[in-house]
Amino acid sequence: MVDDRPAWARRIAAERVARGWSEREAVRRLRAHAAAELLSEDSMVRRWKRWEQGEMPDGFCRPVVAALFGTVTHALFPAPSRRDGDREVLAASGMETPEIVRRLERSDIDGATLDALRVTADRLASEYPVVPGERLLVEGRQWLRRVVALNTSSLTSAQRREVLAVSGRLALLVGCAEYDTGAHHAAESTRQAALSLAAEAGHAEIAGWAHEMRAWFALTDGDYRGVVAAARAGAERAPNRGVAVQLAAQEAKAWARLGERRRVEAALDEGRRLLERMPYPENPENHFVVDPAKFDFYAMDCYRLVGEDRLARLLAEEVLRAGTDADGTERSPMRNAEARVTLAVTAARAGDLEQALALGVRALEGDRRSVPSLVMTGGELAAELKSRYGTEPGVRDYLARMRRMRRMRRMSLGVSRC
């Protein structure tokens, strides 16, 4: 039988069942998250049943339901339509890329040129999740060189601040692409350049993202205390901004790997509360904008690590649904890869080795991937497989594949095999 309910209605039901709650128990727990008195219990149970059948909750109840399940409103319920990024530069400035480049070569810097540069940086950041890292790196470096060269031009103080800010955003992007593709020393140098540009421009958000990159680097290197330190430094530099949500998530991931469950929950809740207060972003596809749907991705990783398999599996399926178009095109291949790792881990724990191996291998494939992140999460799957099924041929093949990936990463870091 085809389930034609909206995705959010199916998810509400699945979230409730994963926690072992009846509808009445869900309603009782819902009251703790409501800022005002709800209707009687029987009335709310009837409403809950209608919600699970596909009747949209009202504007008051949507954030309360989201909070009950530890997520944010726009991650659970339909968000505004995404914009068409392909025509954004032309729509914003009336200029296509060749015209922007000609203006830069002539040092013809006016408001329209600066608008076009801002939107170009936004476009590149929006392409980060899907464009192969090597290709993105080439284009990002080209634009960074062009924009940095403008600092030698005759600019007003306001124009100079804007050029510094665009340079900082491009440096963040280039640093991320460098790290994804194994150029780790270059990535750290570029990150520090972004931090310097942010300080010169007085731009707290860019500074916060530079600290977030440091937290990410530390996480994939296994320096979990370093993650916490970087996350807190970034949150102090850019409090109540979008990046603070991702900093809280990185801290939660570190605490999960340290086995500190209460601190995991506290960090996730801090990030959720911050994100719920923020307006829906103009361009959620931009890597340096916190997409509400990404909150499920953060929580998925943490639930897997603390052993909440039913919730981890539910969120992994949601990440895959949100990150894949109806025609099967992957809109978020890197998130999808980590979701498959999570599904593989839960399958392994449930005794389904065939499914675990199929998902684990698929997670390592694809043109767009972050090798450091896959080495980390794929290695966690490898440890799970080895402890449970170490003598199986398919497991030995997967372990060998992970060893090759780790060896390649060590070589990129300039670390000899010990």
C-alpha positions in Angstrom: 0.0 0.0 0.0 1.4 3.4 -1.0 1.8 5.9 1.9 0.8 9.2 0.4 1.1 11.2 3.5 3.5 14.2 3.5 7.1 13.4 4.5 6.8 15.4 7.7 3.7 13.4 8.8 5.5 10.1 8.2 8.5 11.4 10.1 6.4 12.6 13.1 4.9 9.1 13.4 8.4 7.4 12.9 10.0 9.7 15.6 7.3 8.8 18.1 7.5 5.1 17.4 11.3 5.1 17.5 11.0 6.5 21.1 8.4 3.9 22.1 5.8 6.5 22.8 2.0 6.2 22.4 0.2 9.2 20.9 -1.0 10.1 24.4 2.6 9.9 25.8 3.8 12.1 23.0 1.2 14.7 23.9 2.1 14.6 27.5 5.7 15.2 26.7 4.8 17.9 24.2 3.5 20.1 27.1 7.0 20.5 28.5 8.1 22.2 25.3 5.1 24.6 24.9 5.4 28.2 26.1 1.7 28.5 26.6 -1.1 26.1 27.8 -2.2 23.5 25.3 -5.7 22.1 24.9 -7.0 19.3 27.0 -5.2 15.9 26.7 -8.0 14.3 24.7 -8.2 17.2 22.3 -4.4 17.2 21.8 -4.4 13.4 21.2 -7.0 13.9 18.4 -4.9 16.7 17.0 -1.8 14.5 17.1 -3.6 11.7 15.2 -4.6 14.2 12.5 -1.0 15.5 12.3 0.3 12.0 11.7 -2.4 11.6 9.0 -1.1 14.7 7.2 -2.9 17.7 8.6 -0.3 20.5 9.1 0.1 21.7 12.7 -0.6 25.4 13.2 2.2 28.0 13.5 2.2 27.8 17.3 2.5 24.0 17.4 5.1 23.4 14.6 8.1 24.6 16.7 6.8 22.8 19.8 6.7 19.5 17.9 10.1 20.1 16.4 11.5 20.8 19.9 9.9 17.6 21.2 12.0 15.6 18.7 15.1 17.6 19.3 15.1 19.4 15.9 14.1 22.7 14.4 10.9 23.8 12.7 12.3 24.1 9.1 14.1 20.7 9.4 10.8 19.0 10.1 8.2 21.0 8.2 8.3 22.3 4.7 10.7 25.2 4.1 10.4 28.0 1.5 11.4 27.0 -2.0 15.1 27.2 -2.8 16.2 29.8 -5.2 17.7 29.2 -8.7 21.4 29.8 -8.1 22.4 29.5 -11.8 21.0 32.9 -12.7 21.8 34.6 -9.4 24.8 36.6 -10.6 23.0 38.0 -13.7 19.9 38.7 -11.7 21.7 40.6 -8.9 24.1 42.6 -11.0 23.2 42.4 -14.7 26.7 41.0 -15.3 27.9 37.6 -16.4 31.3 36.3 -15.3 33.3 37.6 -18.3 32.1 41.1 -17.6 33.0 40.9 -13.9 36.5 39.7 -14.9 36.9 42.6 -17.4 35.9 45.1 -14.7 38.4 43.7 -12.2 41.1 43.8 -14.8 40.4 47.5 -15.4 40.0 48.1 -11.6 36.5 49.4 -12.4 35.1 48.9 -8.9 31.6 50.2 -8.3 28.5 49.0 -6.4 27.4 46.7 -9.2 30.9 45.0 -9.4 31.0 44.5 -5.6 27.5 43.0 -5.7 28.6 40.6 -8.5 31.6 39.6 -6.4 29.5 38.9 -3.4 27.1 36.8 -5.4 30.0 35.0 -7.1 31.4 34.0 -3.7 27.9 32.9 -2.7 27.6 30.8 -5.9 30.9 29.0 -5.3 29.9 28.3 -1.7 26.6 26.9 -2.9 28.4 24.6 -5.3 30.7 23.2 -2.6 28.4 20.3 -1.7 28.2 19.0 -5.3 31.1 20.1 -7.4 34.2 17.8 -7.3 36.7 19.3 -4.9 39.6 19.6 -7.3 37.5 21.6 -9.8 36.0 23.9 -7.1 39.5 24.5 -5.8 40.8 25.7 -9.2 37.9 28.2 -9.6 38.0 29.3 -6.0 41.7 30.1 -6.1 41.2 32.0 -9.4 38.6 34.2 -7.8 40.5 34.7 -4.6 43.6 35.9 -6.5 41.4 38.4 -8.5 39.7 39.8 -5.5 42.8 40.0 -3.3 44.5 41.9 -6.1 41.9 44.7 -5.7 43.5 45.7 -2.4 46.1 47.5 -4.4 43.4 49.5 -6.1 42.1 52.9 -5.1 39.2 52.0 -2.9 37.0 53.8 -0.4 37.2 52.5 3.1 33.7 50.9 2.7 34.8 49.3 -0.6 37.9 48.0 1.0 36.0 46.4 3.9 33.7 44.7 1.4 36.6 43.5 -0.7 38.2 42.1 2.5 35.0 40.3 3.4 34.6 38.8 0.0 38.2 37.7 0.1 37.6 36.1 3.5 34.6 34.2 2.2 36.6 32.9 -0.7 39.5 31.9 1.5 37.1 29.9 3.7 35.8 28.1 0.6 39.3 27.4 -0.8 40.5 26.1 2.6 37.6 23.7 2.9 38.2 22.4 -0.7 42.0 22.1 0.1 41.2 20.0 3.2 38.7 17.8 1.3 41.3 17.0 -1.3 44.2 16.2 1.0 46.1 19.5 0.9 46.0 19.8 4.7 48.9 22.2 5.3 47.6 24.5 2.6 44.2 24.3 4.2 45.5 25.5 7.5 47.4 28.4 5.9 44.3 29.4 4.0 42.2 29.2 7.2 44.6 31.5 9.0 44.5 33.9 6.1 40.7 33.9 6.3 40.9 34.6 10.1 43.3 37.5 9.3 41.0 38.9 6.6 38.1 38.7 9.0 40.0 40.7 11.7 41.0 43.3 9.2 37.4 43.6 7.9 35.8 43.4 11.4 33.7 40.5 10.2 32.7 38.3 13.1 30.9 35.7 11.0 33.9 34.9 8.8 36.1 34.7 11.9 33.6 32.3 13.4 33.7 30.0 10.3 37.5 30.1 10.4 37.3 28.7 14.0 34.7 26.2 12.8 37.2 25.0 10.2 39.8 24.5 13.0 37.2 22.5 14.9 36.5 20.3 11.8 40.2 19.7 11.2 40.7 18.7 14.9 37.7 16.4 14.8 38.9 14.4 11.8 42.4 14.3 13.4 41.0 12.8 16.6 41.8 15.8 18.7 38.5 16.0 20.4 39.5 18.4 23.2 40.9 20.6 20.4 37.4 20.6 18.8 35.9 21.8 22.0 38.5 24.6 22.4 38.0 25.7 18.8 34.3 25.6 19.0 34.2 27.7 22.1 36.6 30.2 20.7 34.5 30.6 17.6 31.3 30.9 19.6 32.9 33.7 21.7 33.9 35.5 18.5 30.6 35.1 16.7 27.8 34.6 19.3 24.2 34.3 18.2 25.2 34.0 14.5 24.6 31.1 12.2 28.1 29.7 12.5 27.5 29.3 16.3 25.0 26.5 15.5 27.6 24.6 13.6 30.2 25.2 16.3 27.8 23.7 18.9 27.3 20.7 16.5 31.1 20.2 16.2 31.4 20.3 20.0 28.5 17.7 20.3 30.3 15.4 17.9 33.5 15.7 19.9 31.7 14.9 23.2 30.0 11.9 21.5 33.4 10.5 20.6 34.6 11.1 24.2 31.6 9.2 25.5 30.2 12.3 27.3 26.5 11.8 26.6 25.1 14.6 28.8 27.5 17.1 27.2 26.4 15.8 23.8 22.8 16.6 24.6 23.6 20.0 26.1 25.6 21.0 23.0 22.9 19.8 20.6 20.2 21.6 22.5 22.2 24.8 22.5 22.6 24.6 18.8 18.9 23.8 18.3 17.8 26.7 20.4 20.1 29.1 18.5 18.9 27.8 15.1 15.2 28.0 16.0 15.5 31.7 16.8 17.0 32.5 13.4 15.1 33.3 10.2 15.1 30.9 7.4 18.2 31.6 5.3 18.0 33.3 1.9 20.2 30.6 0.4 20.3 27.4 2.4 22.6 25.8 -0.2 25.5 28.0 0.8 28.0 25.9 2.7 28.6 28.8 5.1 24.9 29.3 5.9 23.4 26.8 8.4 20.7 25.0 6.6 18.0 23.9 9.1 17.9 20.5 7.5 21.6 20.1 8.4 20.6 19.9 12.1 19.3 16.3 11.5 22.7 15.5 10.0 24.5 16.7 13.2 22.2 14.8 15.5 22.4 11.6 13.3 26.2 11.4 13.9 25.8 11.9 17.7 23.0 9.3 18.1 25.0 6.7 16.2 28.0 7.3 18.5 26.0 7.1 21.7 24.2 3.9 20.6 20.7 5.3 19.9 20.4 3.2 16.8 16.7 3.6 16.1 16.9 7.4 16.2 20.2 7.4 14.2 18.6 5.2 11.5 15.5 7.4 11.4 17.6 10.6 10.9 19.9 9.0 8.4 16.9 8.1 6.3 15.7 11.7 6.6 19.1 13.0 5.6 19.0 10.8 2.5 15.5 11.9 1.6 16.3 15.6 2.0 19.5 15.2 0.1 18.2 13.4 -2.9 15.9 14.8 -5.6 12.9 12.8 -6.9 14.9 11.7 -10.0 17.6 10.3 -7.8 20.1 13.1 -8.2 22.0 13.7 -5.0 21.8 17.3 -3.9 24.0 16.6 -0.8 26.4 13.8 -1.7 28.7 14.3 1.3 25.9 14.3 3.8 24.4 11.3 2.1 27.7 9.4 2.3 27.8 9.9 6.1 24.1 8.9 6.3 24.9 5.6 4.6 27.7 5.0 7.1 25.2 5.5 9.9 22.8 3.1 8.3 25.7 0.6 7.8 26.6 0.8 11.4 23.0 0.3 12.6 22.7 -2.6 10.1 25.9 -4.2 11.5 24.7 -3.9 15.0 21.3 -5.5 14.0 23.1 -8.5 12.4 22.6 -7.5 8.7 26.2 -7.8 7.5 25.2 -7.8 3.8 23.4 -4.5 4.1 26.1 -3.0 6.2 28.8 -3.8 3.7 26.7 -2.6 0.7 26.0 0.7 2.4 29.6 1.1 3.7 31.1 0.5 0.2 28.7 2.9 -1.4 29.5 5.6 1.1 33.1 5.6 -0.1 32.2 6.1 -3.8 31.2 9.2 -5.6 32.9 12.2 -7.3 32.1 14.6 -4.4 33.5 13.5 -1.1 35.5 14.7 1.9 38.3 12.2 2.4 39.0 13.3 6.0 35.4 12.9 7.1 35.0 9.6 5.3 38.2 8.3 6.8 36.8 9.2 10.3 33.3 7.8 9.9 34.3 4.9 7.6 36.9 4.0 10.2 34.3 3.9 12.9 32.2 1.6 10.7 35.3 -0.5 10.1 35.9 -0.9 13.9 32.2 -2.0 14.3 32.6 -4.6 11.5 35.9 -5.9 12.7 34.6 -6.4 16.3 31.5 -8.3 15.1 32.4 -10.0 11.8 36.2 -9.8 11.6 36.7 -13.1 9.8 34.2 -12.5 7.0 35.8 -12.0 3.5 33.6 -9.0 2.7 34.7 -7.4 6.0 38.4 -8.0 5.3 37.9 -6.3 1.9 36.3 -3.3 3.5 39.0 -3.1 6.1 41.7 -3.2 3.4 39.9 -0.4 1.5 39.8 1.8 4.6 43.6 1.1 5.2 44.3 2.4 1.7 42.3 5.5 2.3 44.1 6.2 5.7 47.4 5.6 4.0 46.6 8.1 1.3 45.6 10.6 3.9 48.8 10.1 5.9 50.8 10.7 2.7 48.9 13.9 2.1 49.8 15.0 5.7 53.4 14.1 5.2 53.2 11.5 8.0 55.3 8.3 7.5 53.8 5.0 8.2 54.7 3.7 11.7 
